[in-house]
Amino acid sequence: MAAPSESYGIILEIAGSDAADASNTAMLVKSRLLDLTENSILCSLRNADPTTMDFGSTLVLVFGTPAAIAVAKGIHEAMKRFSNAVVIKTNSGSIIATGDAAAKMSIDRVASALLAHGRLEGK
């Protein structure tokens, strides 16, 4: 019998020159994360500013232990491609990584940070 999977929650904030650019980037990252994890995660867009008409530029991720490496790979790719535009936060809002320092993190370090800081209590 397999051990039960832990649940993790991460927030990715995508910054851009304007709300539409940030929203488009967030949709690209969401699509890539869903592809990498074979749709085994919950990934939703959230609009931080209700006065704008875009879909939002904040991704809320919930995933189990088996998907952690794929999620880390997707986040790593996003950080490499969009660098300063990506901020990784825990579900409580604490910043895990941002900017150029985050872009230089290996996939293993990203996965370790996700697992160390993203565990959802009571799950």
C-alpha positions in Angstrom: 0.0 0.0 0.0 1.4 3.4 -1.0 1.9 6.1 1.6 -0.7 8.9 1.4 0.3 11.9 -0.5 0.8 15.2 1.3 -0.9 18.3 -0.1 1.0 21.5 -0.9 -0.1 25.0 -1.9 1.9 27.6 -3.6 1.1 31.0 -5.0 2.9 32.3 -8.1 2.6 36.0 -8.7 3.5 37.2 -12.2 4.4 40.8 -12.7 4.3 42.5 -16.1 4.6 45.9 -17.8 0.8 45.9 -17.7 -2.1 43.7 -16.4 -2.7 42.2 -19.8 1.0 41.1 -20.2 1.1 39.7 -16.7 -2.2 37.8 -17.3 -0.9 36.4 -20.6 2.3 35.2 -19.0 0.3 33.6 -16.1 -1.8 31.7 -18.6 1.3 30.4 -20.4 2.8 29.3 -17.1 -0.5 27.7 -16.1 -0.7 25.8 -19.3 2.9 24.5 -19.0 2.4 23.4 -15.4 -0.8 21.5 -16.4 1.1 19.8 -19.3 4.1 18.9 -17.1 1.9 17.4 -14.4 -0.6 15.7 -16.8 -3.4 17.8 -15.2 -2.8 16.2 -11.8 -2.7 19.5 -10.0 -5.3 22.2 -9.2 -4.1 25.4 -10.8 -6.3 28.5 -11.0 -5.8 32.1 -12.0 -6.7 34.8 -9.5 -7.2 38.5 -10.3 -5.6 40.6 -7.6 -7.3 43.7 -8.9 -11.1 43.4 -9.4 -11.1 46.7 -11.3 -9.3 45.1 -14.3 -10.9 42.9 -16.9 -8.0 40.5 -17.3 -8.1 36.9 -16.1 -5.5 37.6 -13.4 -1.8 37.2 -13.0 -1.7 35.2 -9.8 -1.6 31.4 -10.0 -2.8 29.4 -7.1 -1.4 25.8 -7.1 -2.4 22.8 -5.0 -0.6 19.6 -5.7 0.4 16.3 -4.1 3.9 14.9 -3.4 4.0 12.9 -6.7 3.6 16.1 -8.7 6.2 18.1 -6.8 9.1 17.6 -9.2 7.0 18.4 -12.3 5.6 21.5 -10.6 9.2 22.5 -9.6 10.3 22.0 -13.2 7.5 24.2 -14.5 8.3 26.9 -12.0 12.0 26.7 -12.8 11.2 27.2 -16.5 9.0 30.2 -15.7 11.7 31.7 -13.5 14.4 31.2 -16.2 12.1 32.7 -18.9 10.5 35.5 -17.0 13.1 36.1 -14.3 12.1 39.2 -12.2 8.4 38.7 -13.1 7.9 35.6 -11.0 7.4 35.6 -7.2 6.9 32.3 -5.4 4.9 32.5 -2.1 3.6 30.0 0.4 -0.2 29.7 0.8 0.2 32.0 3.9 1.9 34.7 1.7 5.5 34.3 2.8 7.9 34.8 -0.1 10.0 31.7 -0.9 11.9 33.2 -3.9 11.9 36.0 -6.3 13.9 37.7 -9.0 17.3 36.8 -10.3 18.2 34.7 -7.3 15.1 32.6 -7.9 16.0 32.2 -11.6 19.3 30.7 -10.6 17.7 28.0 -8.4 18.0 24.4 -9.6 14.9 22.3 -10.1 16.0 20.2 -7.0 16.2 23.4 -4.9 12.8 24.6 -6.2 11.3 21.3 -5.3 12.9 21.3 -1.8 11.5 24.8 -1.2 8.0 23.9 -2.4 8.0 20.8 -0.1 9.5 22.6 2.9 7.3 25.7 2.8 4.2 24.8 0.9 2.6 22.0 3.0 -1.0 22.6 3.7 -1.9 22.0 7.3 -4.5 19.4 8.1 -4.2 17.7 4.7 
